[in-house]
Amino acid sequence: MSSALTVISKSGLPQESTYPYAASNTVNGKPSTSGICNTNQLIQNSKKYTPFTYNYASDDDLRSYLQIGPLAVAFWADSNFTSYSSGVYSCSQSAESSNINHAVLLIGYDINNNWIIKNSWGTSWGESGFGYVTSDSSGNCGIGIEAYRLFAGRLFTLLSLTLLVSAIL
């Protein structure tokens, strides 16, 4: 995720409508050209984005960061994760950075403090593409090990000042 956000910060973003999600972009088992990045479709320097990384963020920190917007988070999709359909998911054991093998979008938390995620595997996975993951550190699949977001220039400056003032106080 870090490399992708660095490229976006330098090159810009394509419109989401340019590359609609399709669960399978293959022809005869090989990637097709449909959905492959077309650099002519990039929004060159439309905004200056700054990638920001949170490492080993606490649950309280993640909840605070979610007040600004969703986070891309590193995630351990253990062998049972692919068959998740509903309820609150708990990984089979505590995740370490070496277990990370997937990325999901952390979009919030429920009244029981379970994490709400959006997965990239289409609407047939989970609850129409979304899921709940326990916030218990022994089963939370590594949420918080690495979390990322992009900030537009001015918002990043405001956040940096807020974090600096919080650190001083």
Rosetta silent file (secondary structure, phi, psi, omega in degrees, C-alpha in Angstrom):
SEQUENCE: MSSALTVISKSGLPQESTYPYAASNTVNGKPSTSGICNTNQLIQNSKKYTPFTYNYASDDDLRSYLQIGPLAVAFWADSNFTSYSSGVYSCSQSAESSNINHAVLLIGYDINNNWIIKNSWGTSWGESGFGYVTSDSSGNCGIGIEAYRLFAGRLFTLLSLTLLVSAIL
SCORE:     score description
SCORE:     0.000 S_00000001
   1 L     0.000  -37.510 -177.663    0.000    0.000    0.000 S_00000001
   2 H   -58.773  -45.227  179.992    2.832    2.354    0.823 S_00000001
   3 H   -64.543  -42.067  179.637    4.252    2.185   -2.709 S_00000001
   4 H   -62.464  -42.857 -179.605    0.833    2.710   -4.306 S_00000001
   5 H   -67.483  -32.460  176.524    0.151    5.783   -2.161 S_00000001
   6 H   -65.919  -42.976  178.062    3.560    7.222   -3.034 S_00000001
   7 H   -62.216  -45.205  179.761    2.808    6.860   -6.763 S_00000001
   8 H   -60.703  -40.674 -178.072   -0.618    8.489   -6.292 S_00000001
   9 H   -64.707  -26.970 -178.895    0.932   11.366   -4.349 S_00000001
  10 H   -94.613  -33.326 -170.695    3.283   12.068   -7.254 S_00000001
  11 H  -107.528  -20.401 -176.160    1.153   11.222  -10.288 S_00000001
  12 L   102.165 -176.771 -176.169   -2.452   11.820   -9.362 S_00000001
  13 E  -123.321  143.838  170.552   -5.496    9.583   -9.369 S_00000001
  14 E   -79.240  156.313  173.497   -7.675    8.154  -12.120 S_00000001
  15 L   -66.060  140.577  178.821  -11.423    8.721  -11.848 S_00000001
  16 H   -59.037  -33.714 -179.424  -13.130    5.721  -10.231 S_00000001
  17 H   -66.879  -20.121  178.847  -15.516    5.605  -13.202 S_00000001
  18 H   -69.921  -33.744 -177.106  -12.523    5.001  -15.502 S_00000001
  19 L  -128.750   72.893 -179.499  -11.779    1.666  -13.854 S_00000001
  20 L   -62.954  145.933 -178.758  -15.000    0.150  -12.504 S_00000001
  21 L   -66.598  135.138  172.397  -14.480   -2.804  -10.189 S_00000001
  22 L  -135.890  130.788 -175.852  -14.837   -6.232  -11.765 S_00000001
  23 L   -62.275  -24.342 -179.027  -14.253   -9.365   -9.714 S_00000001
  24 L  -142.803  120.482  175.001  -12.392  -10.980  -12.594 S_00000001
  25 L  -118.203   63.317 -179.221  -10.357   -9.329  -15.319 S_00000001
  26 E  -128.092  151.742  172.328   -8.939  -12.413  -16.984 S_00000001
  27 E  -129.956  121.266 -176.924   -8.953  -13.948  -20.426 S_00000001
  28 L    53.485   38.546  176.574   -7.878  -17.602  -20.584 S_00000001
  29 L    78.933    2.320  179.594   -6.597  -17.342  -17.003 S_00000001
  30 E  -117.536  150.343 -179.943   -4.314  -14.379  -17.708 S_00000001
  31 E   -56.348  136.931  176.664   -4.896  -10.708  -16.834 S_00000001
  32 L   -93.955  172.001  178.961   -6.711   -8.858  -19.577 S_00000001
  33 L   -76.237  -14.162  176.785   -6.100   -5.271  -20.605 S_00000001
  34 L   -66.560  122.147  179.464   -9.454   -4.305  -19.120 S_00000001
  35 L    91.070   -6.645  176.820   -8.714   -2.486  -15.885 S_00000001
  36 L   -74.013  140.535 -174.970   -4.988   -2.157  -16.514 S_00000001
  37 L   -58.918  128.062  176.378   -3.801    1.321  -15.623 S_00000001
  38 L  -110.219  108.854 -174.443   -3.908    3.749  -18.521 S_00000001
  39 H   -63.313  -17.425  176.530   -1.644    6.667  -17.683 S_00000001
  40 H   -70.804  -17.862 -177.980   -3.641    8.897  -20.043 S_00000001
  41 H   -91.832   -2.071 -179.333   -6.541    8.619  -17.593 S_00000001
  42 E   -70.127  146.527  173.744   -4.617    9.980  -14.592 S_00000001
  43 E   -90.067   90.316 -173.999   -5.645   13.286  -13.131 S_00000001
  44 L   -64.215  119.127  173.167   -2.205   14.787  -13.312 S_00000001
  45 L    49.325   33.187  178.671   -1.397   16.918  -10.302 S_00000001
  46 L   -66.261  -33.454  175.736   -5.047   17.809   -9.749 S_00000001
  47 L  -143.954  153.786  172.961   -4.324   17.873   -6.015 S_00000001
  48 L   -92.397  120.261  179.375   -1.225   17.431   -3.979 S_00000001
  49 E  -109.539  145.257  176.222   -1.628   14.371   -1.805 S_00000001
  50 E  -120.745  120.736  176.102    0.562   13.368    1.086 S_00000001
  51 E   -74.465  142.976 -179.669    0.670    9.719    2.144 S_00000001
  52 E  -133.035  131.391 -177.072    0.568    9.216    5.902 S_00000001
  53 E  -114.708  134.607  173.290    1.392    5.965    7.680 S_00000001
  54 E  -111.963  121.126  178.743    0.319    4.891   11.153 S_00000001
  55 E  -107.862  133.003  179.210    2.386    2.013   12.568 S_00000001
  56 L    48.601   51.419  179.275    1.154   -0.101   15.461 S_00000001
  57 L   -73.913  140.951  176.031   -1.722    2.265   16.162 S_00000001
  58 L   -74.818  165.741  177.199   -3.777    1.595   19.267 S_00000001
  59 H   -59.414  -41.836  178.756   -7.523    1.013   19.033 S_00000001
  60 H   -62.955  -40.323  177.435   -8.121    4.477   20.494 S_00000001
  61 H   -63.088  -45.483  179.689   -5.804    6.012   17.903 S_00000001
  62 H   -60.146  -43.143  178.828   -7.578    4.203   15.058 S_00000001
  63 H   -62.019  -38.113  177.747  -10.973    5.387   16.307 S_00000001
  64 H   -66.222  -45.466  179.768   -9.605    8.922   16.428 S_00000001
  65 H   -63.643  -32.866  179.436   -8.144    8.692   12.907 S_00000001
  66 H   -67.266  -17.273  176.451  -11.482    7.355   11.621 S_00000001
  67 L   -66.383  -22.561  178.407  -13.083   10.661   12.619 S_00000001
  68 L   -87.112  -36.830 -178.847  -11.229   12.138    9.620 S_00000001
  69 L   161.889  179.270 -177.120  -12.096    9.338    7.186 S_00000001
  70 L   -66.624  161.397  179.585  -11.451    5.695    6.255 S_00000001
  71 E  -125.868  139.291  168.297   -8.037    4.042    6.464 S_00000001
  72 E   -82.103  125.573 -177.147   -6.384    1.470    4.240 S_00000001
  73 E  -124.071  142.150  171.607   -5.100   -1.166    6.662 S_00000001
  74 E   -69.431  147.603 -168.617   -2.722   -4.090    6.350 S_00000001
  75 E  -150.302  145.507  172.961   -4.552   -7.258    7.257 S_00000001
  76 L  -100.596  107.071  175.905   -3.979  -10.954    7.861 S_00000001
  77 L   -89.978   92.031 -179.727   -6.535  -12.894    5.844 S_00000001
  78 L   -70.544  178.730 -172.019   -6.161  -16.292    7.507 S_00000001
  79 L   -62.005  -22.660 -179.986   -7.483  -19.457    5.878 S_00000001
  80 L   -88.631  -13.440 -173.280  -11.024  -18.937    7.222 S_00000001
  81 H   -64.386  -35.060 -178.425  -11.343  -15.322    6.095 S_00000001
  82 H   -62.895  -27.062 -178.336  -12.308  -16.160    2.504 S_00000001
  83 H   -97.938    8.503  177.276  -15.451  -17.946    3.719 S_00000001
  84 L   -58.759  133.795  178.392  -16.606  -15.172    6.077 S_00000001
  85 L  -127.018  -28.459  179.059  -20.293  -14.433    5.476 S_00000001
  86 L  -171.548  173.583  178.979  -21.609  -12.564    8.534 S_00000001
  87 L    86.756 -165.268  179.864  -21.139  -11.885   12.217 S_00000001
  88 E  -102.801  117.837 -177.588  -17.977  -10.692   13.947 S_00000001
  89 E   -83.141  142.455  174.693  -14.835  -12.257   12.500 S_00000001
  90 L  -133.837  125.758  177.520  -11.895  -13.231   14.697 S_00000001
  91 L   -64.131  154.342 -174.823   -8.588  -14.461   13.275 S_00000001
  92 L   -67.621  -20.351  175.849   -7.467  -17.866   14.484 S_00000001
  93 L  -156.594  170.380 -179.917   -4.449  -16.389   16.269 S_00000001
  94 L   -65.184  136.815 -178.290   -2.797  -13.064   16.926 S_00000001
  95 L   -91.262  148.062  173.785   -1.333  -11.505   13.771 S_00000001
  96 L  -119.918  167.021 -179.500    2.204  -10.201   13.372 S_00000001
  97 H   -59.573  -27.629  178.772    3.573   -8.004   10.605 S_00000001
  98 H   -72.775  -17.167  178.345    4.977  -11.149    8.953 S_00000001
  99 H   -83.501  -17.842 -171.993    1.423  -12.565    8.631 S_00000001
 100 L   -59.594  128.205 -178.580    0.073   -9.608    6.652 S_00000001
 101 L  -144.400    9.344 -175.025   -1.141  -10.727    3.228 S_00000001
 102 E  -155.217  164.943  174.523   -4.122   -8.534    2.346 S_00000001
 103 E  -130.989  141.267  176.148   -5.443   -4.979    2.559 S_00000001
 104 E  -134.450  166.392  176.510   -8.924   -3.818    3.506 S_00000001
 105 E   -99.356  119.328  176.961  -10.554   -0.462    4.028 S_00000001
 106 E   -86.025  113.553 -173.530  -11.274    0.291    7.681 S_00000001
 107 E  -108.817  -11.463  179.322  -14.427    2.412    7.580 S_00000001
 108 E   168.222 -162.616  177.969  -15.578    2.519   11.184 S_00000001
 109 E  -149.204  154.105 -177.454  -16.606    0.621   14.279 S_00000001
 110 L   -94.682 -175.085 -175.765  -19.923   -0.460   15.769 S_00000001
 111 L   -67.249  -16.753  176.246  -21.414    0.152   19.223 S_00000001
 112 L   -96.188    9.777 -179.191  -19.505   -2.893   20.530 S_00000001
 113 L    67.856   17.132  172.293  -16.218   -1.457   19.173 S_00000001
 114 L   -75.617  142.105 -179.391  -15.919   -4.157   16.490 S_00000001
 115 E   -74.112  143.122  174.480  -14.168   -2.875   13.382 S_00000001
 116 E  -109.131  124.188 -178.032  -16.202   -2.397   10.187 S_00000001
 117 E  -121.106  157.749  170.914  -14.244   -3.157    7.033 S_00000001
 118 E  -117.344  125.662 -179.177  -14.858   -3.030    3.300 S_00000001
 119 L   -99.853  163.999 -177.713  -13.186   -5.811    1.348 S_00000001
 120 L   -99.584   12.465 -174.281  -12.215   -5.820   -2.328 S_00000001
 121 L   -94.891   18.388  176.134  -13.600   -9.283   -3.108 S_00000001
 122 L    87.611  173.494 -173.845  -16.986   -8.157   -4.384 S_00000001
 123 L   -77.354  -10.291  177.959  -20.468   -8.161   -2.898 S_00000001
 124 L   -80.490  -14.027  176.886  -20.689  -11.962   -2.568 S_00000001
 125 L   -87.418  140.817  173.958  -18.077  -11.866    0.236 S_00000001
 126 L    61.460 -140.365  179.086  -19.227  -11.067    3.768 S_00000001
 127 E  -102.203   83.267 -177.354  -22.259   -8.842    4.149 S_00000001
 128 L    57.988   40.049  177.264  -22.446   -7.377    0.629 S_00000001
 129 L    93.885   -5.270 -179.738  -18.677   -6.796    0.580 S_00000001
 130 E  -112.905  163.238  178.246  -18.459   -5.501    4.152 S_00000001
 131 E  -157.496  168.793  177.296  -17.581   -7.246    7.390 S_00000001
 132 E  -116.803  136.007  179.129  -17.047   -6.912   11.116 S_00000001
 133 E  -126.750  136.674  179.945  -13.768   -7.828   12.804 S_00000001
 134 L   -57.854  148.056  174.798  -13.244   -8.104   16.542 S_00000001
 135 L   -91.378   -2.423  175.989  -11.254   -5.343   18.183 S_00000001
 136 L   -63.474  123.718 -173.127   -9.746   -7.905   20.567 S_00000001
 137 L   -61.162  -22.550  179.856   -6.012   -7.769   19.817 S_00000001
 138 L   -79.231  -11.285 -178.655   -5.675  -11.561   19.861 S_00000001
 139 L  -136.478   12.472 -173.458   -8.112  -11.929   16.948 S_00000001
 140 L   -85.870   11.512  172.763   -8.212   -8.593   15.095 S_00000001
 141 L    62.821   19.692  175.968   -6.146   -9.874   12.138 S_00000001
 142 L    89.797    7.840  176.632   -3.483   -7.201   12.579 S_00000001
 143 L   -57.004  127.690 -179.023   -5.622   -4.095   12.148 S_00000001
 144 L   106.651  -18.425  177.617   -3.427   -1.308   13.442 S_00000001
 145 L   -64.039  -48.226  175.283   -0.069   -2.842   12.460 S_00000001
 146 E  -141.059  123.261  176.372   -0.012   -0.642    9.351 S_00000001
 147 E  -130.565  142.152 -174.913   -2.687    1.884    8.423 S_00000001
 148 E  -133.636  154.218  170.016   -2.482    4.380    5.568 S_00000001
 149 E  -158.165  161.407  173.664   -4.330    7.348    4.148 S_00000001
 150 E  -106.160  140.201  174.824   -3.816   10.171    1.707 S_00000001
 151 E  -118.411  137.208  168.403   -4.290   13.761    2.737 S_00000001
 152 E   -69.425  149.731 -171.983   -4.860   16.692    0.435 S_00000001
 153 H   -42.320  -54.158 -174.925   -2.187   19.293    1.179 S_00000001
 154 H   -67.180  -41.971  179.280   -4.112   21.657    3.447 S_00000001
 155 H   -61.985  -40.226  178.733   -5.801   18.929    5.490 S_00000001
 156 H   -62.003  -41.747  178.662   -2.429   17.280    6.113 S_00000001
 157 H   -61.682  -43.909  178.747   -1.008   20.578    7.388 S_00000001
 158 H   -63.805  -42.171  178.997   -3.947   21.002    9.782 S_00000001
 159 H   -64.626  -42.827 -179.768   -3.605   17.418   11.026 S_00000001
 160 H   -60.153  -43.023  178.736    0.157   17.820   11.533 S_00000001
 161 H   -65.380  -39.566  179.232   -0.401   20.961   13.604 S_00000001
 162 H   -64.115  -44.124  178.810   -3.102   19.225   15.657 S_00000001
 163 H   -65.376  -37.529  179.222   -0.813   16.256   16.367 S_00000001
 164 H   -64.711  -46.205  179.734    2.067   18.593   17.271 S_00000001
 165 H   -63.349  -41.454  178.823   -0.082   20.572   19.719 S_00000001
 166 H   -62.152  -38.909 -179.580   -1.419   17.312   21.234 S_00000001
 167 H   -67.739  -36.680 -179.315    2.143   16.033   21.713 S_00000001
 168 H   -70.038  -41.709 -178.639    3.221   19.264   23.432 S_00000001
 169 L   -72.393    0.000    0.000    0.245   19.286   25.801 S_00000001
